[in-house]
C-alpha cells in the first residue's frame, strides 16, 4: 500500500532523542508532500506504531536502547510490512550501513547532513528576520525612528 499520486507520504519518525524526534517532526511536517503520522522512541515502539498507522516511510535511528533500529527494520521486513525504511545514523561506519541495508532498509541518511541543513535553514531564517544594527543608518527612502537623528 503506497501513497496515492497526490497523497502526502505518511511518515513515522523513530529516534530515542525526543529533541531530535520533535525537530525532525516539525521540519518534515511543514513539507506539503509529507504527513508525520507517528513517532517512537525505540525499535519496539516503532513496530507498534507502524502496525497502528501503516506509514509509507519510516525514518529510523540506528542506535537506540532496547531494540535498535536495525533489529526493528529486520522485524518489519520479516512481517512483510509494505513500507520503506530510511535509517538515520551519526556513524559513517560501513558495518552499521551494511547491517541496516541487509536488514531491509531502503537507504540511509547521516545525521550530520540533517544537522548541517538545519543550521543552513536557521541562518536563512535569521537573515530574513534581522533588524538593522543600532548604529546603521536607514536607507535614503526610510524615515528615521523617533529616537534617531536624521542621517546626514
Kinemage of the C-alpha trace (Angstrom):
@kinemage 1
@onewidth
@group {chain A} dominant
@subgroup {mainchain}
@vectorlist {calphas} color= white
{ca unk a 1} P 0.000 0.000 0.000
{ca unk a 2} L 1.849 3.084 -1.252
{ca unk a 3} L 0.746 6.683 -1.318
{ca unk a 4} L -1.822 7.805 -3.868
{ca unk a 5} L -0.276 10.011 -6.583
{ca unk a 6} L -1.394 13.275 -4.919
{ca unk a 7} L -1.485 11.979 -1.346
{ca unk a 8} L 1.275 13.012 1.063
{ca unk a 9} L 3.897 10.489 2.142
{ca unk a 10} L 2.862 9.063 5.506
{ca unk a 11} L 5.955 9.164 7.740
{ca unk a 12} L 6.894 7.726 11.138
{ca unk a 13} L 9.953 9.169 12.903
{ca unk a 14} L 11.900 6.898 15.273
{ca unk a 15} L 14.683 8.249 17.493
{ca unk a 16} L 15.452 7.819 21.190
{ca unk a 17} L 16.262 11.537 21.497
{ca unk a 18} L 12.945 13.373 21.945
{ca unk a 19} L 14.508 16.662 20.824
{ca unk a 20} L 15.718 15.138 17.543
{ca unk a 21} L 12.348 13.453 17.015
{ca unk a 22} L 10.479 16.672 17.647
{ca unk a 23} L 12.772 18.718 15.420
{ca unk a 24} L 12.502 16.284 12.530
{ca unk a 25} L 8.749 16.081 13.009
{ca unk a 26} L 8.432 19.871 12.908
{ca unk a 27} L 10.684 20.372 9.886
{ca unk a 28} L 9.325 17.472 7.850
{ca unk a 29} L 5.726 18.137 8.894
{ca unk a 30} L 5.946 21.548 7.214
{ca unk a 31} L 6.505 19.915 3.831
{ca unk a 32} L 3.297 19.782 1.766
{ca unk a 33} L 4.009 16.275 0.478
{ca unk a 34} L 4.811 14.725 3.892
{ca unk a 35} L 2.431 13.872 6.725
{ca unk a 36} L 4.063 12.823 10.012
{ca unk a 37} L 1.657 10.158 11.288
{ca unk a 38} L 3.631 8.831 14.246
{ca unk a 39} L 6.717 8.916 16.408
{ca unk a 40} L 8.528 6.334 18.513
{ca unk a 41} L 11.477 6.328 20.925
{ca unk a 42} L 12.809 2.818 20.282
{ca unk a 43} L 12.509 -0.160 17.948
{ca unk a 44} L 9.688 -1.914 19.818
{ca unk a 45} L 7.577 1.248 19.858
{ca unk a 46} L 8.372 1.736 16.159
{ca unk a 47} L 6.931 -1.660 15.271
{ca unk a 48} L 3.807 -0.985 17.349
{ca unk a 49} L 3.295 2.489 15.814
{ca unk a 50} L 3.818 1.100 12.298
{ca unk a 51} L 1.122 -1.537 12.919
{ca unk a 52} L -1.269 1.179 14.104
{ca unk a 53} L -0.740 3.883 11.462
{ca unk a 54} L 0.530 1.949 8.396
{ca unk a 55} L 3.103 4.521 7.185
{ca unk a 56} L 4.702 4.648 3.743
{ca unk a 57} L 8.149 5.543 5.133
{ca unk a 58} L 9.902 5.161 8.479
{ca unk a 59} L 12.843 7.399 9.366
{ca unk a 60} L 14.653 5.080 11.825
{ca unk a 61} L 17.607 5.866 14.101
{ca unk a 62} L 20.182 3.055 14.193
{ca unk a 63} L 21.331 3.100 17.815
{ca unk a 64} L 18.636 3.177 20.474
{ca unk a 65} L 18.250 1.485 23.863
{ca unk a 66} L 16.257 -1.731 23.885
{ca unk a 67} L 15.559 -2.788 20.323
{ca unk a 68} L 17.793 -0.845 17.935
{ca unk a 69} L 16.827 0.408 14.500
{ca unk a 70} L 18.490 -2.425 12.614
{ca unk a 71} L 16.566 -5.090 14.555
{ca unk a 72} L 13.292 -3.154 14.199
{ca unk a 73} L 13.898 -2.833 10.442
{ca unk a 74} L 14.557 -6.578 10.271
{ca unk a 75} L 11.309 -7.322 12.159
{ca unk a 76} L 9.232 -5.053 9.918
{ca unk a 77} L 10.763 -6.643 6.797
{ca unk a 78} L 10.166 -10.149 8.180
{ca unk a 79} L 6.499 -9.303 8.755
{ca unk a 80} L 6.229 -8.227 5.131
{ca unk a 81} L 5.342 -4.643 6.033
{ca unk a 82} L 4.793 -2.611 2.870
{ca unk a 83} L 6.840 0.399 3.846
{ca unk a 84} L 10.280 1.805 3.222
{ca unk a 85} L 12.788 2.343 6.000
{ca unk a 86} L 15.409 5.068 5.810
{ca unk a 87} L 17.958 4.598 8.553
{ca unk a 88} L 19.341 7.710 10.242
{ca unk a 89} L 22.773 7.414 11.803
{ca unk a 90} L 25.634 9.541 13.093
{ca unk a 91} L 28.011 6.736 12.154
{ca unk a 92} L 29.691 6.535 8.771
{ca unk a 93} L 30.765 3.031 9.778
{ca unk a 94} L 30.200 0.573 6.926
{ca unk a 95} L 29.063 -2.115 9.388
{ca unk a 96} L 26.061 -0.042 10.511
{ca unk a 97} L 25.129 0.887 6.966
{ca unk a 98} L 25.589 -2.662 5.687
{ca unk a 99} L 23.642 -4.076 8.648
{ca unk a 100} L 20.745 -1.691 8.054
{ca unk a 101} L 20.601 -2.378 4.314
{ca unk a 102} L 20.925 -6.115 4.883
{ca unk a 103} L 18.058 -5.941 7.412
{ca unk a 104} L 15.793 -4.408 4.767
{ca unk a 105} L 16.365 -0.647 4.869
{ca unk a 106} L 15.945 1.148 1.545
{ca unk a 107} L 18.700 3.651 2.323
{ca unk a 108} L 20.360 5.748 4.991
{ca unk a 109} L 20.910 9.391 5.923
{ca unk a 110} L 23.768 10.709 8.059
{ca unk a 111} L 22.550 12.866 10.954
{ca unk a 112} L 25.330 15.371 10.400
{ca unk a 113} L 23.860 16.130 6.964
{ca unk a 114} L 20.488 16.784 8.602
{ca unk a 115} L 22.170 18.966 11.262
{ca unk a 116} L 24.106 20.952 8.630
{ca unk a 117} L 20.949 21.559 6.623
{ca unk a 118} L 19.126 22.650 9.749
{ca unk a 119} L 21.908 25.135 10.523
{ca unk a 120} L 21.726 26.491 6.963
{ca unk a 121} L 17.954 26.822 7.223
{ca unk a 122} L 18.333 28.609 10.563
{ca unk a 123} L 20.840 31.032 9.017
{ca unk a 124} L 18.464 31.724 6.122
{ca unk a 125} L 15.632 32.390 8.546
{ca unk a 126} L 17.712 34.670 10.760
{ca unk a 127} L 18.917 36.677 7.747
{ca unk a 128} L 15.314 37.497 6.869
{ca unk a 129} L 14.400 38.484 10.399
{ca unk a 130} L 17.475 40.567 11.258
{ca unk a 131} L 16.835 44.154 12.245
{ca unk a 132} L 19.458 46.723 11.261
{ca unk a 133} L 22.169 47.271 13.828
{ca unk a 134} L 21.657 50.218 16.134
{ca unk a 135} L 24.432 52.245 14.502
{ca unk a 136} L 23.272 51.568 10.919
{ca unk a 137} L 21.768 54.479 9.040
{ca unk a 138} L 18.351 53.989 7.475
{ca unk a 139} L 18.123 53.713 3.705
{ca unk a 140} L 17.689 57.027 1.859
{ca unk a 141} L 13.958 56.499 1.385
{ca unk a 142} L 13.430 55.404 5.003
{ca unk a 143} L 12.490 57.801 7.751
{ca unk a 144} L 14.497 57.559 10.972
{ca unk a 145} L 12.826 56.178 14.062
{ca unk a 146} L 11.523 58.739 16.567
{ca unk a 147} L 14.549 58.474 18.823
{ca unk a 148} L 17.101 58.602 15.967
{ca unk a 149} L 18.687 61.653 14.397
{ca unk a 150} L 18.206 62.018 10.635
{ca unk a 151} L 21.018 60.559 8.521
{ca unk a 152} L 23.431 63.134 7.177
